[in-house]
Amino acid sequence: MKKRQTARDYPRTARMNTLVREIIADELERIDDERLELVTLTSVVVDADLGRAIVYYDHSRGDDADEEIAEAFAELRTRLQSAVGRQTQFKRTPELRFQTDGVLRDALRIEEVLRGLSNEPPVPPVESIDPPPTA
């Protein structure tokens, strides 16, 4: 018989990460800021002591929009942090920090490189420098 999963089976920090991510995502939907269109929260990492929460995000607007989006998050940080404080039962509200998540961009770059390699002609095998042994 399969054991029923409880909240205790799911680590506390993972639950906090998920909760904070959901709260921030909901709050961003309510905020009408054009600079944050097409922004995706990829993950949140909350310190065990609740001192800090790093919010990782990515977007599909290109590298030119990175600074504009970072500026928008900086302006909205206190509002988002207040929402986290209101909707959680944490002893203290973690300070929010926003960082771009380069994983998706790096994966796209790797994929481009691999596609470029598949278009090149195959490299012929290297001949052995040593002559074949004679009998």
Backbone torsions as a table, in degrees:
resi	resn	phi	psi	omega
1	MET	NA	133.3	-177.8
2	LYS	-75.7	134.3	178.8
3	LYS	-73.0	135.6	179.0
4	ARG	-73.6	131.7	-178.5
5	GLN	-80.4	132.4	177.6
6	THR	-114.7	173.9	178.8
7	ALA	-61.3	-30.8	-179.7
8	ARG	-69.3	-23.7	178.2
9	ASP	-73.9	-15.0	-178.4
10	TYR	-104.6	117.2	-173.1
11	PRO	-54.2	145.5	-175.9
12	ARG	-57.1	-46.5	-177.9
13	THR	-65.0	-35.5	177.7
14	ALA	-65.9	-38.5	177.2
15	ARG	-65.1	-41.5	178.9
16	MET	-64.5	-42.9	179.4
17	ASN	-58.8	-46.7	-179.3
18	THR	-64.8	-43.8	-179.0
19	LEU	-62.3	-47.4	-179.0
20	VAL	-64.1	-40.7	178.6
21	ARG	-61.2	-44.2	179.7
22	GLU	-64.9	-41.0	-179.8
23	ILE	-64.4	-46.1	-179.2
24	ILE	-65.6	-41.3	178.9
25	ALA	-61.7	-44.2	177.9
26	ASP	-61.8	-42.7	-179.0
27	GLU	-66.8	-37.3	178.6
28	LEU	-65.6	-31.7	176.7
29	GLU	-66.0	-33.5	179.9
30	ARG	-75.4	-28.6	-177.0
31	ILE	-80.6	129.0	-179.9
32	ASP	-99.2	79.7	179.2
33	ASP	-123.1	113.3	-176.7
34	GLU	-60.9	-26.1	-179.2
35	ARG	-66.5	-21.8	-176.7
36	LEU	-102.1	13.8	174.9
37	GLU	-69.7	145.6	179.7
38	LEU	64.1	21.9	175.8
39	VAL	-95.0	134.6	179.2
40	THR	-119.7	130.1	173.2
41	LEU	-81.9	117.4	-176.7
42	THR	-88.7	-37.2	177.0
43	SER	-166.9	165.6	175.7
44	VAL	-134.2	136.0	177.3
45	VAL	-122.2	111.4	-179.8
46	VAL	-98.5	129.9	175.5
47	ASP	-62.2	149.6	-179.2
48	ALA	-61.3	-31.7	-179.9
49	ASP	-86.8	5.2	178.9
50	LEU	63.5	19.8	-179.8
51	GLY	-76.1	-31.5	-174.3
52	ARG	-150.8	148.9	173.4
53	ALA	-132.8	121.9	177.8
54	ILE	-96.4	122.8	-179.0
55	VAL	-103.1	115.7	179.1
56	TYR	-94.5	135.0	-178.2
57	TYR	-139.6	162.0	173.2
58	ASP	-144.7	166.3	-178.9
59	HIS	-150.3	166.9	-177.8
60	SER	-112.5	27.4	-178.0
61	ARG	-97.8	2.0	179.4
62	GLY	91.6	166.0	-177.0
63	ASP	-65.0	-23.0	-179.0
64	ASP	-65.3	-25.9	-175.7
65	ALA	-89.5	-4.4	-176.7
66	ASP	-54.8	-48.2	-176.8
67	GLU	-66.3	-41.0	-179.9
68	GLU	-63.2	-41.5	-179.7
69	ILE	-69.9	-41.0	177.6
70	ALA	-61.3	-38.6	177.7
71	GLU	-64.6	-41.8	179.0
72	ALA	-62.9	-44.0	178.2
73	PHE	-64.3	-37.3	178.3
74	ALA	-62.9	-40.5	179.5
75	GLU	-68.9	-33.8	-175.1
76	LEU	-95.7	1.0	-174.6
77	ARG	-56.3	-47.4	-176.7
78	THR	-66.2	-37.4	178.1
79	ARG	-64.8	-44.4	179.3
80	LEU	-66.5	-39.0	178.7
81	GLN	-65.5	-38.5	176.7
82	SER	-63.7	-39.9	178.2
83	ALA	-62.9	-40.9	177.4
84	VAL	-63.0	-42.9	179.4
85	GLY	-63.1	-40.4	-179.9
86	ARG	-68.4	-37.7	-169.9
87	GLN	-96.3	-2.0	178.7
88	THR	-115.3	167.9	176.4
89	GLN	-114.3	33.3	178.8
90	PHE	-71.0	152.0	176.7
91	LYS	-61.6	-37.3	175.9
92	ARG	-144.7	155.9	-178.0
93	THR	-87.4	127.2	179.7
94	PRO	-70.1	147.6	175.3
95	GLU	-74.0	127.2	-177.7
96	LEU	-86.2	135.0	172.8
97	ARG	-129.7	138.0	-176.0
98	PHE	-111.0	134.2	-178.7
99	GLN	-139.8	139.5	176.3
100	THR	-69.7	144.1	178.9
101	ASP	-99.0	107.4	-176.0
102	GLY	-81.8	-0.2	-176.0
103	VAL	-61.5	-46.8	-178.3
104	LEU	-65.5	-41.1	178.9
105	ARG	-66.0	-42.1	177.9
106	ASP	-62.7	-39.7	178.8
107	ALA	-63.4	-40.6	177.9
108	LEU	-64.7	-38.8	178.1
109	ARG	-65.1	-42.6	178.5
110	ILE	-62.4	-42.4	179.1
111	GLU	-62.5	-40.8	177.6
112	GLU	-62.3	-42.9	179.3
113	VAL	-62.9	-44.1	179.7
114	LEU	-64.9	-38.1	176.3
115	ARG	-63.9	-39.9	178.1
116	GLY	-64.2	-36.6	178.9
117	LEU	-68.5	-35.0	-177.9
118	SER	-71.6	-19.1	178.6
119	ASN	-85.0	-15.2	-179.8
120	GLU	-79.2	150.2	177.3
121	PRO	-66.8	150.5	-178.9
122	PRO	-65.5	145.5	179.0
123	VAL	-79.2	128.9	179.5
124	PRO	-68.0	151.8	-179.7
125	PRO	-65.4	148.4	-179.2
126	VAL	-80.0	132.0	176.9
127	GLU	-73.9	147.3	178.3
128	SER	-69.4	139.2	179.9
129	ILE	-73.2	-37.3	-179.1
130	ASP	-76.1	138.5	176.3
131	PRO	-69.1	154.2	-179.9
132	PRO	-64.6	146.3	-179.2
133	PRO	-65.5	143.6	176.9
134	THR	-101.9	147.7	-176.8
135	ALA	-94.2	NA	NA
